[in-house]
Amino acid sequence: MSKQYVDVDTLKYVLYDIHKLEHILDRERYQDHDLESLNLFIDSIKDFSDRELYPYFKEMDETPAYHKDGTVYVHEQVKKVMQKSGELGLISAIFDYEDGGLQIPFSVLQAAVYIMDAANNHLPGYPSLTQGAAELIVEFGSNLLKEKYVPKMLSGTWGGTMCLTEPQAGSSLSDVVTKATPTDNGYYKISGQKIFISGGDYHNADNIIHLVLARIDNAPKGTKGISLFLVPKHRIKDDNSLEFNDVTTVADFQKMGQRGYCTTHLSFGDNEDCRGWLVGEEHKGLAQMFLMMNGARIAVGRGAAAIAMAAYRTSLQYANERPQGRKLSADGKKNPTEKQSLIIEHPDVRRMLMLQKAIAEGSLSLILLASKYHDILHTATSKEEKDKYHLLLEMIIPIVKTYPSEAGVLAVNNGLQTLGGYGFCTDFTLQQYYRDIRIFSIYEGTTGIQSQDLLGRKVPMENGKALELLAAEIMKTIVEASSDNDLKNYADELSNKLQQSQQILSKLMPFALKGNYERYLADANLFMEYLSIVVVSWLWLEIALDASIQLKNNTKKYSTIFYESKIETMKYYYKYELPKIDALAKSLMSDEEVTIKKDKEYII
Amino acid sequence: MSKQYVDVDTLKYVLYDIHKLEHILDRERYQDHDLESLNLFIDSIKDFSDRELYPYFKEMDETPAYHKDGTVYVHEQVKKVMQKSGELGLISAIFDYEDGGLQIPFSVLQAAVYIMDAANNHLPGYPSLTQGAAELIVEFGSNLLKEKYVPKMLSGTWGGTMCLTEPQAGSSLSDVVTKATPTDNGYYKISGQKIFISGGDYHNADNIIHLVLARIDNAPKGTKGISLFLVPKHRIKDDNSLEFNDVTTVADFQKMGQRGYCTTHLSFGDNEDCRGWLVGEEHKGLAQMFLMMNGARIAVGRGAAAIAMAAYRTSLQYANERPQGRKLSADGKKNPTEKQSLIIEHPDVRRMLMLQKAIAEGSLSLILLASKYHDILHTATSKEEKDKYHLLLEMIIPIVKTYPSEAGVLAVNNGLQTLGGYGFCTDFTLQQYYRDIRIFSIYEGTTGIQSQDLLGRKVPMENGKALELLAAEIMKTIVEASSDNDLKNYADELSNKLQQSQQILSKLMPFALKGNYERYLADANLFMEYLSIVVVSWLWLEIALDASIQLKNNTKKYSTIFYESKIETMKYYYKYELPKIDALAKSLMSDEEVTIKKDKEYII
């Protein structure tokens, strides 16, 4: 199989040249690292992905995780990748030295795991969730909990999970009912059910550490009564041996995609012997969990962006190899004695390929932008800087989670179509990418929830300051690009669209001010799509601007065609994607209230 | 399992009240039928689908067709449904009495099979393709061939297929190389390979009759050298016993969806003992095959429309039963002590449901419109009528095939999202609809090919007369709706969009006139989407107009809410779907030529 599942040049170009990793490396925290060493780290992950991830991509789909007699069986490669992720420092990469970490920038880790996601999206979730669970313990847990659990998680010996969702509550966390009853022994007795727990159990893990949202007896109702607990599958006895902690696996959800990545239904305390240890403060569990949520949401966007990339590379290779059909000659006919064209020569196939390239690479830039904001925020040296990047990050997080997931489905859909009938056949991986990517708009808050977050919380944040800051960043690029004759028209167009978003908000805001939040948020999904396309248009302009400068100044690191292809892709995005927001604007400005429930039910 | 996979009231409403089946029944050919008898026929198919199709929908996905030792094994229900389809008159429905048919209108058959498609889209292809193959024999075959093969096909005893695609040719039929060598015995020796043959072989069929495109020795190159052959799996000996005809099954393609509907790779004449009989004239095979293609393309659109309907009904039922989350109160907060809302009460869920309803029911009306044109054309009593409906049918065929397939994917995608995480799980059928529907934009000419057909052949047909006729039909509804105060604005909007399509063509046509067909057709897919949305907007206006009239005149056959819900859905379509064509217009009018291959390859 080809290992062309990812375009490493573009990845490095976006990380180094567009988002300027070197500026991050100037910071105190990263003084032991330089571009060269981090570049080697990324290369080592590509090599690791070539050897240990990509070869199992199809196989893991064909032999899905399954539940039998209380145990979930997964592909043997899960254990290998967990171990290797420990050894390579993937799990510990972003932690402080004192916590056993490597103090590698978050951006670099995202770039590395992006390669893994593109190689085989069924595997990186296991180490990534373990990292997330360990972060919660390090951030909020007692020293004792840190010492007992974190080292084995960072080494990939033990897995980690986040347990939020319950059967009766779904996305509505205020309805969580898992119980935590205090005891006199420093722990709580946990009882309840959690569903959709990724990496929740697998036969070859020595132990799994669950970070569980639960409600202490008599806690307040709603999200303000939720606490966070560390609940190991096997608890550690005084002699350091392990003892079963009454965490039972009820089932493994069988899914349309990501079939090698187990999704479990767990039951805590069936025999009233499940112990949990409070992490952080009572009733602050949700807030604590959500401090990690930005990272988790970037990770979801990253996974979708990587799948879109892999699908693009796969369909591009096919289009470059498959002969079929002929060009129309000037009389509008085809000459059957002529040699067949490669399908990449047909404009419609080219449209499908450029669509994929524009979405996949645009999404990549979006992920690394958010990662850069995350890095700056976490190493900020002034309150001003911290406030600014906090707002910028909060503003784009819902977009970062949603755009690659939603546009990624469109991209992979076009990748599948590029292969015609073969795209639908299991001999080819396009159909697997198509199935796998579909979960990303559901993970960690659906597109609906992200859109409510964007329009309902982020836009009004600090009286609109977050959106102002984002607009200012966009304007910087517009101003620079306006002085480039080849880019001026594109810059003008983006500037117009950016202004139009203010008109939309002027139309919608009065509903919020009058307390009619239902109306204000009814079309939040459309606003999400609108703003996402504006942001990705900005990122493409930024790339085209850099490419134009490198070409004009002859300061190229890559081939001429590399830069020219970026400018062409920007033009694609501005011709075919940017205009979509005119339609969205029209729908958003419409006075027709057709999705709000009226006195009668019209949806029958 | 619920049998609410189809909305029979809406089906009948669109067939009887919108497309006025009674006007078709006035025709000589249908004098033995009346609305009552045909209504009973449709009801009997619903009953049949409830009992014999829907219960096996999930099971057929979970136990896909497979190939072993030269035989394809399918679900036992395939044989049952073939037999019953024969008994119920489904296969013979539209044939002449003298050919063993029932002379049932094509529209009524489409309505009936639509129910079957919605119940279980893995099954109706077997009898439908058998019908198509039999049509070719009846239309073009000798009396001997008709007598020997057709009765057993119409009774469902023998299956039938269409064999077009070859491995090296794909959609490019001019590259077909399957050979037909004349003999002195009235038959030809056939040798070659065909792929993607739906229903091509199954273990419990007594015989399968293949209609094969092949090239007689020394035939002209290209599509003008292709002839049509009847090639049975088992040929009929003089004593009427069957003898193997050297048609071997090489493989069954394993697919992402429609896994119960086998897709075979066939080899003809491996042992130089495969006999084929010419059907119709030498070298006219493609033209003959394409006479049946309109019916086949309506059938593809019908299948996609039906899956979109089934997915809508399933997600609607879920949304009406699943409690989750709460409304925001006037302070923008949620009260956790309040009872949870049903998810159908959330505007964003309502948007996803109405999107599905608008696409699914709009597609249904489109299918039945094409079927009506087909019926009128085939019973035309004057040359004028025949010419008119020939052009109207040709004009909308690519749209009928494409819109339900492409918009159907969008609809089912929203159905899956309505269920959140459960939508991705195999316990629920949404993920199956999502996988199944994806093949429809590839079947019988991909969306790319349909779009080239629409803009390249149908629009210029008879100097634009086909498009003129369609526009005139649309204008009729616009004029009528303009006199209804509640609909006037919608009618005006549609009128504007219809006019805009002329501007787009004025922009594009000069390219064709200058012989630059590549540029003319480069964005044919976008024009397809544009015109499709115009057409479906028209069909929704037509429905809303009828609903408005029935409500005002109090001539309702259905409940008030039934009609009101149609008007609401039209409003949904005009708020959320119709504006999309503004974006398409902008892309179509753009001078940027970004998908046409230039001197260098920018897609890297």
Interface residues (C-beta under 8 A of the other chain):
Chain A: T165 A169 G170 S171 S172 S174 D175 I195 F196 K221 G222 T223 F253 Q254 K255 M256 G257 L316 R322 Q324 G325 R326 K327 L328 A330 D331 G332 K334 P336 T337 Q340 I344 E345 H346 P347 D348 V349 R350 R351 L353 M354 K357 V409 N413 L416 Q417 G420 G421 G423 F424 C425 T426 D427 Q431 Y434 R435 R438 I439 S441 I442 T446 T447 G448 S451 Q452 G456 A512 G515 N516 Y517 E518 L521 A522 D523 A524 N525 L526 I561 F562 E564 S565 E568 T569 K571 Y572 Y574 K575 Y576 P579 K580 I581 D582 A583 L584 K586 S587 S590 E592 V594 T595 I596 K597 K600 E601 Y602 I603 I604
Chain B: T165 A169 G170 S171 S172 S174 D175 I195 F196 K221 G222 T223 F253 Q254 K255 M256 G257 L316 R322 Q324 G325 R326 K327 L328 A330 D331 G332 K334 P336 T337 Q340 I344 E345 H346 P347 D348 V349 R350 R351 L353 M354 K357 V409 N413 L416 Q417 G420 G421 G423 F424 C425 T426 D427 Q431 Y434 R435 R438 I439 S441 I442 T446 T447 G448 S451 Q452 G456 A512 G515 N516 Y517 E518 L521 A522 D523 A524 N525 L526 I561 F562 E564 S565 E568 T569 K571 Y572 Y574 K575 Y576 P579 K580 I581 D582 A583 L584 K586 S587 S590 E592 V594 T595 I596 K597 K600 E601 Y602 I603 I604
